[in-house]
């Protein structure tokens, strides 16, 4: 492998590691927010807020089009 190929492989490995770390961080933050909502006491508001948490997570992961379709659905609450 040439030096250039080796450097590109290292860059790709670093990018993949950063992406995995970003995904793990976003998932951990969402999990923490959802755990807080379990204690809210207001079921309707908890579900409204949980929808936002999950939509934010999906958007952060690159699934904004899925979120757009979900948000186009009429809600029973909120």
C-alpha positions as CSV (number, residue, x, y, z in Angstrom):
1,X,0.0,0.0,0.0
2,X,1.4,3.4,-0.9
3,X,1.8,6.1,1.7
4,X,-1.2,8.0,0.2
5,X,-3.3,4.8,0.4
6,X,-2.3,4.3,4.0
7,X,-3.1,7.9,4.9
8,X,-6.5,7.6,3.3
9,X,-7.2,4.4,5.2
10,X,-6.3,6.1,8.5
11,X,-8.5,9.0,7.6
12,X,-11.4,6.7,6.8
13,X,-10.9,4.8,10.1
14,X,-10.9,8.1,12.0
15,X,-14.0,9.3,10.3
16,X,-15.8,6.0,11.0
17,X,-14.7,6.2,14.7
18,X,-16.0,9.8,14.9
19,X,-19.3,8.8,13.3
20,X,-19.7,5.9,15.8
21,X,-18.9,8.2,18.7
22,X,-21.4,10.8,17.4
23,X,-24.2,8.2,17.1
24,X,-23.5,6.8,20.5
25,X,-23.5,10.3,22.0
26,X,-26.8,11.2,20.3
27,X,-28.4,7.9,21.5
28,X,-27.2,8.4,25.0
29,X,-28.6,11.9,25.1
30,X,-31.9,10.7,23.8
31,X,-32.1,7.9,26.3
32,X,-31.4,10.3,29.1
33,X,-34.1,12.7,28.0
34,X,-36.6,9.8,27.6
35,X,-35.7,8.6,31.1
36,X,-36.5,12.1,32.5
37,X,-39.8,12.1,30.6
38,X,-40.8,8.9,32.4
39,X,-40.9,10.9,35.6
40,X,-42.9,13.9,34.2
41,X,-46.3,12.8,35.6
42,X,-48.1,14.3,32.6
43,X,-48.6,11.4,30.2
44,X,-49.8,13.6,27.3
45,X,-46.9,16.1,27.6
46,X,-44.4,13.2,28.1
47,X,-45.5,11.6,24.8
48,X,-45.4,15.0,23.0
49,X,-41.9,15.6,24.3
50,X,-40.8,12.0,23.6
51,X,-41.9,12.4,19.9
52,X,-39.6,15.4,19.7
53,X,-36.7,13.5,21.3
54,X,-37.1,10.6,18.9
55,X,-37.5,12.9,15.9
56,X,-34.4,14.9,16.9
57,X,-32.4,11.6,17.2
58,X,-33.6,10.4,13.8
59,X,-32.7,13.8,12.2
60,X,-29.3,13.7,13.8
61,X,-28.8,10.2,12.3
62,X,-29.7,11.5,8.9
63,X,-33.3,10.4,8.7
64,X,-34.9,13.8,8.4
65,X,-37.2,12.6,5.6
66,X,-38.6,9.9,7.9
67,X,-39.3,12.6,10.5
68,X,-41.0,14.8,7.9
69,X,-43.4,12.0,7.0
70,X,-44.0,11.2,10.7
71,X,-44.8,14.9,11.4
72,X,-47.3,14.9,8.5
73,X,-49.5,12.5,10.4
74,X,-52.3,14.1,12.4
75,X,-51.7,13.6,16.1
76,X,-54.1,12.3,18.6
77,X,-52.6,14.6,21.2
78,X,-50.8,17.9,21.1
